[in-house]
Amino acid sequence: MTTTRRPAPRRALRRLPLYTAAALTVAICLFPVYWMVATAFKPSRDIQSYEPRLIPREWTFDHFRTAIQADNFALFWRNSILVTLGAVLLALVVALGAAYAVARLRWRGRRQFMVAVFIAQMAPWESLIIPIYIISRDTNMLDRLPTLTLVYFMITLPFTVVVLRGFIAGIPPELEEAAQVDGCTRVGAFRRVAFPLLAPGLMATSLFGFITAWNEFTYANFLIIKQQDSRTLPVWLSSFQTTFGTDWGATMAASTLFALPALIVFLALQRHVTSGLTAGGVKG
């Protein structure tokens, strides 16, 4: 019995609306990014022109020089890097222990703990601005980078626990049990067998935590008030002006430079994020 297959042109025609919708969605999402980058390379006269052009007639790096040479640009860049990396590393260390305890151990209150983590993940963090501000003020922790690091750590921790718990649960426990039979302790078996298989989960949570902390503006704006040297790049971008008003070219250039680290991290980690959970874990 032979089966007839639809001709390729007919299948492509049936999928044309889907492809069109996907292309339109991508274009709508990427157009603001393209306009930001294009504006960063346009001369000032073209930016303020009444006839906007999609493709710049001339290209210039003057706006990038203005942004880089702005006061304390390097300092705010360093602040953002320190706060972001500190929050991501803290979240990974704490969440890894919590996720392992939930996925591998049996203890009273385990389900209630996960419910609390899910609730914390669903809660809007903007609703905690006032309590966190009051606590930071009463403990003399305002205008300090460690305060921002702890806040970003709390924001990214629930998601990190949930994701890592799923990855650890997806690793067959027989792999660790076999290592323990060979003489490894529970910690040694996890470190030697399970931990290398967690690379996709660690990459995914690191990417989420980095983008969340790197782009966060609200808490950085409310918790850093008097000590201007402790500001981060998002807050600096919101007040990036010259004596003549807002320099849109330099602002777009600074925004492009601000977006580069998150883009680089995404491009570096996306291959690991999309790889299999335990690819090769039970082979050989």
Rosetta blueprint (number, residue, H / E / L):
1 M L
2 T L
3 T L
4 T L
5 R L
6 R L
7 P L
8 A H
9 P H
10 R H
11 R H
12 A H
13 L H
14 R H
15 R L
16 L H
17 P H
18 L H
19 Y H
20 T H
21 A H
22 A H
23 A H
24 L H
25 T H
26 V H
27 A H
28 I H
29 C H
30 L H
31 F H
32 P H
33 V H
34 Y H
35 W H
36 M H
37 V H
38 A H
39 T H
40 A H
41 F H
42 K L
43 P L
44 S H
45 R H
46 D H
47 I H
48 Q L
49 S L
50 Y L
51 E L
52 P L
53 R L
54 L L
55 I L
56 P L
57 R L
58 E L
59 W L
60 T L
61 F L
62 D H
63 H H
64 F H
65 R H
66 T H
67 A H
68 I H
69 Q L
70 A L
71 D L
72 N L
73 F H
74 A H
75 L H
76 F H
77 W H
78 R H
79 N H
80 S H
81 I H
82 L H
83 V H
84 T H
85 L H
86 G H
87 A H
88 V H
89 L H
90 L H
91 A H
92 L H
93 V H
94 V H
95 A H
96 L H
97 G H
98 A H
99 A H
100 Y H
101 A H
102 V H
103 A H
104 R H
105 L L
106 R L
107 W L
108 R L
109 G L
110 R H
111 R H
112 Q H
113 F H
114 M H
115 V H
116 A H
117 V H
118 F H
119 I H
120 A H
121 Q H
122 M H
123 A L
124 P L
125 W H
126 E H
127 S H
128 L H
129 I H
130 I H
131 P H
132 I H
133 Y H
134 I H
135 I H
136 S H
137 R H
138 D H
139 T L
140 N L
141 M L
142 L L
143 D L
144 R L
145 L H
146 P H
147 T H
148 L H
149 T H
150 L H
151 V H
152 Y H
153 F H
154 M H
155 I H
156 T H
157 L H
158 P H
159 F H
160 T H
161 V H
162 V H
163 V H
164 L H
165 R H
166 G H
167 F H
168 I H
169 A H
170 G L
171 I L
172 P L
173 P H
174 E H
175 L H
176 E H
177 E H
178 A H
179 A H
180 Q H
181 V H
182 D L
183 G L
184 C L
185 T L
186 R H
187 V H
188 G H
189 A H
190 F H
191 R H
192 R H
193 V H
194 A H
195 F H
196 P H
197 L H
198 L L
199 A H
200 P H
201 G H
202 L H
203 M H
204 A H
205 T H
206 S H
207 L H
208 F H
209 G H
210 F H
211 I H
212 T H
213 A H
214 W H
215 N H
216 E L
217 F L
218 T H
219 Y H
220 A H
221 N H
222 F H
223 L H
224 I L
225 I L
226 K L
227 Q L
228 Q H
229 D H
230 S H
231 R L
232 T L
233 L H
234 P H
235 V H
236 W H
237 L H
238 S H
239 S L
240 F L
241 Q L
242 T E
243 T L
244 F L
245 G E
246 T L
247 D L
248 W H
249 G H
250 A H
251 T H
252 M H
253 A H
254 A H
255 S H
256 T H
257 L H
258 F H
259 A H
260 L H
261 P H
262 A H
263 L H
264 I H
265 V H
266 F H
267 L H
268 A H
269 L H
270 Q H
271 R H
272 H H
273 V H
274 T L
275 S L
276 G L
277 L L
278 T L
279 A L
280 G L
281 G L
282 V L
283 K L
284 G L
